[in-house]
């Protein structure tokens, strides 16, 4: 996983926030009744909230539109996001969201439809930060 962290730091205009503790992650997983993918947990524990060109990932943070628990609960209520997914990023376009499941796969969720986007968080960030 060190390759993952190093690769993420090399993404165009990478910036990070405050790392999150394992206890905070467990609490968020409990609140959402799911498990985060390993790459997302690693990202949270090492970088907290990550931004790169065209990408602004959720985290466990006191900012409503960036907090994974708040955004996921809202997506479940407003858009009927299935319970096994959590919001990685609000794409700010017509309710479209980038979501991830415990396996690590990333999907675009839009108008009730899930479309597979990437096999991992790193692939998602690299793909979207190069646009």
Protein Blocks (a to p, Z undefined) as FASTA:
>chain_A
ZZmmmmmmmpghiacdddddfklmmmmmmmnopaddfklmmmmmmnopaddehiacdddd
dbfklmmklmmmmmmmmnopafkbccfbdghighiacdddfkopacddeehiacdfbfbf
klmmmmmmmZZ
